[in-house]
């Protein structure tokens, strides 16, 4: 078996394991298996599509879109990723709503970092109400509740996370702290001890009855008196000192227990303080990443969205919209090598043939009498190739026919001034009137 076939076999094994984990809502474990599957075979589109679904289920829409766009370019036909992308595009304002939720989360994160916990909690409650599966928002909300020692509410937020992803490591750790502070950990431990500490009687166990001997009335009275005397003696000699010693030991044990609990609480407090510092650092890093992902029209999400629209226009044959969208968009924040390869191929095709195709189509429309649509094609060609004198001249002529003298003269002057040696320079001078 060659190396490529062996890698595909390993990738399929990891995919099947990830699929099984996803079925039982072990989403974190499933995501790890699927990433390993893609490590061995990046063309495993089933693994990539399932990883996108897991990201989408966790509220990470941007990461889901990345996986589905890559999948579509690796397998353009018969790909479920096309269906997932279509579902998102058909929902009015879906991407805008996702972006708004992320922005609100960022604001809550900023307020939490600057001590406005109540305001941050209100904003996070609004986010998880709109997006119940946004795990990062649930985690931050649980931490805010824990910081103000409202462990019951923190437990409810963490429980919702574990319903979505039962193996989320951070949620499990925070839940253990919540149980310790609410007494539930000790109660669960007692129930476990009680459940496994009872021993049933076996067949050869024998219950031995107490023996007794009949006594006369006088001996009974003597025994009672003797018993009273011995009982009093034993009480003063044995029981009373033992009882006093027992009470002293009990008091010492209680004091020791209180000291241990106090030490444990101090240790937990130190741990939480260290954890809080780590979380602040993580929050700052997440803030930077989310700002890059969501802020403005040049964000990563906006760039991926523009690329999706370009590919969609390509598939439908709307080359004017594809050219305009591609020319107005920037793809510098996309780091994935596969996606950058797609952008490079589109840019080469636009600069190589598409701009001239738009000019030819514009001339056909002009000859057919549709001057408005023809002008759109010439301007779209200039979006791709701004220095093309042919498209400038034709656009100027159509502006001139429409009575837009200012734009027409600007086009003619640009042809004459920047491309004086071209065949369109003299035609531009004649049209300009000099």
N, C-alpha and C positions, 0 to 999 in steps of 0.2 A: 504493500500500500504506500503510495507516494505521500509526501508531506501535506500537500493541499487537501487530498482526500481525508487524511487523518485529522487535519484541522477542522474540516467540515463536520466530521463525525463527532469530535469533541464539542464543537459549537452546537450541534443538534442536541447533544446530551445535556449541555447547560441550558439550552432553550426549554427542553422538556421538564427539567428540574424547576426552572423559573416559572413555567406554566402551572405546575403542581402547587408551588408555593403561592402563586397569585390566586388560585382557586380557593385556598383556605385563608386568604387575606393576610398572608405573610408578605406584605408588599416590599418591605425593606430587603428581606432575603431574596425575593423574586428579582428585584432590581439589580442586586449584586450578581446573581446568576446570569441575567440577561446581558449585563455589561461584559462578563467573562465570555459569553457566547460571541458577542460582537468583537471582542479582542482576538478571538481565533478566526472569525470569519465576518468581516464588516459587511458582506453582501447578504447576510442572514436577515432578510426584510421582515420575516415573521417576528423575530426577536426584537427588531427595532420598532415595529409597530406596537408590540405588547409593552415595550419600555415606555413608548409615548403615552399609551393608555394609563400606565401606572403613574407617570408624571401628572397627567391630566386629573386622575383620581385624587392625587395629593394636593391639587390646586396649583401645580407648577405648569401653567399653560404655555409659557414661552419655551420651556425645555421640551414639552410635547410637540410643539410646532416644528422645532428643529429636527427631531427624530423623524417626523412624518415627511417633511420636505426632502430630507436626505433619502428616505425610503422611496419616494416618488421618482427621484432622479436615478436611483439605482434600478428601479423596476417600474417603468412608466405604465405598463399595461397590467390589468387584473391585480390591482394592489388595493388592499383595504385602506391604506393611508389616504387615497383619493377620496374615499367615502368620509373619513374623519374630517379632512380639511373642508370638504363640501358642507358637512353639517355645521361647522363653525362659521363658515361664510354665509350660510343661509339664515343664521340667527341674527336678526337686526341688532347692531350695537354690541355683539358678543365680545369682540376684542376690546372695544372701548370700556365695557363694564369690567373686564378683567384688568385692564390698565388702571382704571379708577380704584379698584379694590387694592391693587398693589401700592398705589399712591397713598391711600388712606392708611395702609399698614406702615408705610415709610413714615408718615406723620406721627402715628402712634409710637413707633420705635424712637423717633426723635424726642417726643414728649417723655417717654420712659427714661431715656438717657439723661434728660435734664430735670428729673425729679417730679414731673407732672404725672404721677401714676394714675390718678383718678381720670384725667382727661384721656390718657392713653388707653385705659380700660374701656372707657365709653366708645372710643373709636374702634378698638378691636372687637368689642361686642357687635358693633354695626357690621364689621367686615365678616365675622363668622356667621352672622345672621344671613348676609347676602351670599356668602360662599362657605357653606357648612363643612366642606372638605379641605379648607385652607389650613394645613397642618401647622405651618410656621406661625400663623396668627393664633391658633389654639395654644401652642407652646408658650408664646410670649404672654398671652393672657393668663395662663396657669402660673407662670413665674411672677407676674404682678400680684396675683392673689396670694401666692406663697410669701412674697415679700411683706405683705401686710397681714400675714398669718391667718388668712381666710382659707384654711386647708380644705374645707368642704367644697367650696366653689372651684378651687384648683383641681380637686379630685374629679369633679364633673367634667371639666375641660379635658383632663388627661384621659378620662374614660371614653370621651368622644373620639380622641385620637386613636386609642387602642381598638375601637370598633372599626376604624378605617384601616389601620395598619397595626396588627396585634404584636408585631415584633419591633416597633419603633424604639430604639435603644434609649433615646433621651426621655421619652414619655414613660418608659418602664422605670428608669432611674428616679425621675421626679415623683412617680407614683409610690415608690418605696419610701421616699422621704415624707410624703403625705401620710402614708399609713403609720409611720413611726410617730408622727406628731398628732395623729388622731386616735392612737391606741389600737388601731385595727390590726397592725402587724402582730402585736402581742396576743390579741384575741384569736387571730388565725393560727398562731403557734400553739395556743392552748387547745384549740379544737383539733389540731393535728395530733398532739400528744394524747389527748383523750381518746381519739378515734383508734389509735394503735397501741394503747397501753393495757386494755382489758384482756385477761386470759380466760378463755372458757374452760369449764371443768372437763377433764378427760375421763375415759371409761374406767380407768384403774384408780381414780381419786376416791378416797374413803373419808367420810365424815365421822369422826369419833365423838360419841355423845359424852357429856359430863357424867361422872359416876357420883353416886350418893349413897349414904348409909342411914338407915332409920335410927332415930335416937329417942330416948325416954324424955318425959317432960322436965325432970330435974336437970338432966345433962344438957338439955336445950337451954335452960335458964343460965346454967353455969357457962355454957359456951357463949351465950349472948353477952354476959357480963365480962367474960374474959376477952371477948372480941372488942368490946367498947374500950377496955383498958389498953389493949394492944393497939387499937386504932388511934386513940389519943396520943399514945407514946410515939407511934409511927408518924403521926401528923406533925408533932413538934420536933421530932428528931430527923425525919426523912423528908416529909412532904413540904413543910413550911420553908426550910432552907432551899430545897430544890425549886420550889415555886418562886422564891425570891431570886434565885440564880437564873431561873428561866425568864423572869420578867426583865432582869438586867441584860441577859443575852438578846432578848427580843428588842429591847430598846437600842442596844448597840447595833444589832442587825439592821434595824430601821434607819438609824443614823448613817450606817455604812451605805445602805441602799440610796438614801437621799444624796450622799456625797458622790456616789457613782453616777446617779442620774444627772447631778449638777455638772460633773466632769464630762459626761457624755454630751450634755446640752452645749457646754462650752466648745467641745470638739466639733459638734455639728455646726455650731455657729461659725467657727473658724472655717470649716469646710464650705459652708454656704457663702461666706464672704469671698473666699478664693474663687468659688464657682461664679459668684456674681461678677467678679473682675473678668473672668474668662468670657462670660456671657456678654459683658460690655464690649470686649474686644471683638467677639463674634458679631455683635450687633453693628459695630462700626464697619466691619468688613462687608456684612450683608447690605448695609446702607449704601456703601460704595457700589456694590454689584447691582443693586436694584436701581440706583440712580442711572447707571449705565444702561440698564435694560429698559427703563420705562420713561426717562425724562426727555420730552420734546420729540419733534419729528425725526430727529437723527438718532433715536435710541435703537437698541438692538431689535426690539419688537417691531418698531416702525420699518427698519431695514428688511427684516424677514417678511413683513407684510407686503412691502413694495415688491420684493422678489416673487412672492406668491402671485401677486396681481400680474406681474410681467409674464410669468409662466402660464397663467390662466389666459391672458390675452393672446399669447403665442398659440395655445391650443385652439382657441376660437377663431384665429385668423385676424384679430383686430390689431394690425401692425401699428396703426397710428397711436392707439392707447398704449401699446407696449413700448413704443419709442419714447413717448412723452414721459411715461412712468419711469423708464430706465434712465433717461437723461436727467430727470429731476431728483433721482434718488442717489443716496450714497451707501456704499456697502463696506466701508472701511472697518466697522466694528465687528463684522462677522469673522470669527477666527477659525471656523471649521474648514479644513483643507478641501473637503469634497464640495462644500457650498461655494468657496472661492473659485474652485475650478469651473463650476457652473456659471458663475458671474463672468469669469474670463472668457468662456466660450461664447456667451451671449454678447459681450462687448466686442469680441472679434467679428462675430457675425453681423452685428449692427454696423460697425465701421467698414466691413468688407463688402456687404451686398445689400443689406436692408435699406440703407439710406438711398441708394440708387433705385431700388424697387419702389420706394415711396414716391420718388420723382416720376418714374414711369407711370405709376398708377395715377398720380395727380394729373399728368398730361392726358391720360385716357378720360378722366372725369371732366377735364376742361373741354376736350374735344366733344364730349357728350353733353355739354351744356351745364354741368354741375360745378360752377365756379367756386361756390362756398366750400364744398367738400374738397375740391382740388387744392384750395389754399391751405386747408388743414393738413393735407399730405405734404405740401412743400414746407410748411413750418415744422412739421414733425421730422422731416429729413434734416432741416437745419438744427434741430435739437441734437441730433446725432453727429452731424458734420457741419459745424457752424461756418466753416470757411469754403463752402461749396458755392461758386459763383452762379452755377446753373440754377440751383434752387432759389438763390437770392433774386436773380433776374425774373424768374417766373412769379415768385411771390410779389415782387414789385409791380409787375404788370397787372396782376389780379387786384392789388391794392389800388392801382391807377384806375382800373375799370370800375371799381367800387366807389370811386370818388375820394378815397383816403390818400390825398396828395402827400401828406406829411410822411406816412410810413412808406409810401411808394418811393419818394425822393431819397429817403434814408437808405432803402435797399439799393437803388441805382447808384448813389454816391459811394456806397461801400464796395459795390462791384468795380466801379471805375478806380477808386482810390487804392484798393487792396489787391485787385486782380486785373490790372491794366493790360497785361499781356494775354488775357484769355479771349476766347472768341465772343464772349458775352459783353465785353467792355464797350465795344463800339455800339452794340445794340442798346446797351444801357444809356450811352450818351444820346443816341437818337430819341429814346423814349423820354429822357430827362429834358431834351430840348436844347442841348449845347454841343 
